[in-house]
């Protein structure tokens, strides 16, 4: 009899823990993406909110940002498609037998060239975004863009950066 009672208690504990874990997962994954009124906020709106709150962008600056962002996304779409195709072609090489290293290198260079074109457009976009800032906003904008670039570069998860790991005297 105590065996059944212990199992019921264990099942209740497991059920409670499961509900708590689901709640924490929901809050951790989706909860932080909600605005102040609990509505879901997409990436564009989050960026605008940060530009407004952290940098101090005005409504006019935000409107210009929206226009710039739309044009930038439209110009990047074909580049991302080209990168996707170049990567598909590159990884198809692994299914072929005896592919010369020169061919692998050529396909790899094509992937790198597409990625380079995307990265250059993104840097140009961020520089244009920085030009929207007033002189008073530029230090905040620099900090804001630095945090974005760190996230885009992987946030230091892949080892030390250029200044990290060097012996300082």
C-alpha positions as a printed Julia matrix, in Angstrom:
169×3 Matrix{Float64}:
  0.0    0.0     0.0
  2.78   2.45    0.86
  4.37   1.55   -2.5
  1.33   2.98   -4.37
  1.21   6.03   -2.12
  4.92   6.77   -2.74
  4.41   6.45   -6.5
  1.5    8.9    -6.41
  3.6   11.4    -4.5
  6.48  10.99   -6.94
  4.11  11.41   -9.91
  2.7   14.59   -8.36
  6.23  15.96   -7.82
  7.23  15.1   -11.39
  4.04  16.68  -12.74
  4.65  19.86  -10.73
  8.25  20.07  -11.93
  7.13  19.54  -15.51
  4.61  22.38  -15.28
  7.2   24.69  -13.7
  9.75  23.83  -16.42
  7.24  24.5   -19.19
  6.37  27.84  -17.6
 10.03  28.82  -17.32
 10.69  27.73  -20.88
  7.76  29.8   -22.13
  8.9   32.85  -20.19
 12.54  32.42  -21.19
 11.91  31.91  -24.89
  8.85  34.01  -25.64
  8.35  36.21  -22.6
 11.3   38.55  -23.2
 10.05  39.3   -26.7
  6.94  41.01  -25.48
  6.44  44.74  -25.23
  5.33  46.64  -22.17
  1.68  45.8   -22.87
  2.32  42.06  -23.26
  1.99  42.12  -27.05
  4.43  40.14  -29.15
  7.18  42.36  -30.58
  9.03  41.47  -33.78
 12.71  42.19  -34.39
 12.06  45.39  -36.36
  9.93  46.81  -33.56
 12.47  45.77  -30.9
 15.21  47.54  -32.83
 13.07  50.67  -33.13
 12.28  50.57  -29.42
 15.98  50.28  -28.58
 16.89  53.12  -30.93
 14.21  55.26  -29.31
 14.89  54.29  -25.69
 18.66  53.66  -25.63
 19.9   56.09  -28.28
 17.12  58.69  -28.07
 15.93  58.65  -31.69
 13.08  60.99  -32.57
 10.02  59.98  -34.58
 11.61  61.47  -37.71
 14.83  59.52  -37.18
 12.81  56.34  -36.64
 10.9   56.95  -39.88
 14.19  57.37  -41.77
 15.49  54.22  -40.09
 12.41  52.3   -41.28
 12.98  53.48  -44.84
 16.68  52.6   -44.71
 15.97  49.2   -43.2
 13.43  48.33  -45.9
 15.83  49.28  -48.7
 18.67  47.4   -47.03
 16.6   44.23  -46.62
 15.48  44.39  -50.24
 19.08  44.74  -51.44
 20.27  41.89  -49.18
 17.63  39.33  -50.2
 19.22  38.43  -53.55
 22.65  38.26  -51.92
 21.41  35.82  -49.29
 19.85  33.71  -52.04
 23.16  33.71  -53.96
 25.0   32.71  -50.76
 22.54  29.89  -50.19
 23.06  28.57  -53.73
 26.85  28.88  -53.46
 26.83  26.92  -50.18
 24.58  24.23  -51.64
 26.94  23.83  -54.6
 29.95  23.74  -52.25
 28.49  21.06  -49.98
 27.36  18.96  -52.94
 31.05  18.37  -53.58
 31.22  16.02  -50.61
 28.99  13.56  -52.49
 31.35  13.42  -55.45
 34.32  11.1   -55.43
 37.81  12.42  -56.0
 37.14  16.15  -56.28
 40.42  18.01  -56.74
 41.43  20.44  -53.99
 41.51  23.25  -56.55
 37.78  22.74  -57.26
 36.97  22.67  -53.53
 39.0   25.85  -53.1
 37.2   27.54  -56.0
 33.76  26.73  -54.6
 34.87  27.81  -51.13
 36.07  31.12  -52.56
 32.67  31.65  -54.16
 30.96  31.17  -50.79
 33.42  33.58  -49.16
 32.83  36.18  -51.87
 29.06  36.06  -51.37
 29.44  36.36  -47.59
 31.87  39.26  -48.04
 29.35  41.13  -50.22
 26.68  40.68  -47.53
 29.01  41.8   -44.73
 30.05  44.9   -46.66
 26.4   45.88  -47.26
 25.63  45.4   -43.57
 28.57  47.59  -42.51
 27.48  50.26  -44.99
 23.95  50.09  -43.57
 25.22  50.51  -39.99
 27.38  53.44  -41.01
 24.34  55.07  -42.63
 22.36  54.38  -39.48
 25.05  56.08  -37.41
 24.8   59.14  -39.69
 21.18  59.54  -38.6
 22.32  60.17  -35.03
 22.91  63.67  -33.72
 26.25  64.55  -32.15
 24.75  63.96  -28.68
 23.4   60.55  -29.74
 26.6   59.31  -31.42
 28.29  57.93  -28.25
 25.11  56.0   -27.41
 24.84  54.88  -31.03
 28.44  53.64  -30.96
 27.68  51.57  -27.88
 24.45  50.29  -29.42
 26.15  49.29  -32.69
 29.01  47.68  -30.76
 26.57  45.41  -28.92
 24.92  44.45  -32.22
 28.25  43.71  -33.9
 29.34  41.54  -30.97
 26.15  39.49  -31.26
 26.57  39.21  -35.02
 30.16  38.02  -34.59
 29.12  35.33  -32.12
 29.5   37.18  -28.85
 32.89  35.69  -27.99
 31.63  32.12  -27.9
 34.32  30.98  -30.32
 37.38  31.85  -28.29
 39.27  35.03  -27.6
 38.86  38.02  -29.86
 41.65  40.1   -31.34
 42.52  41.83  -28.05
 41.69  38.96  -25.75
 44.14  36.26  -24.93
 47.2   38.4   -25.65
 49.76  38.86  -22.95
 49.6   42.42  -21.73
 52.69  43.88  -20.15
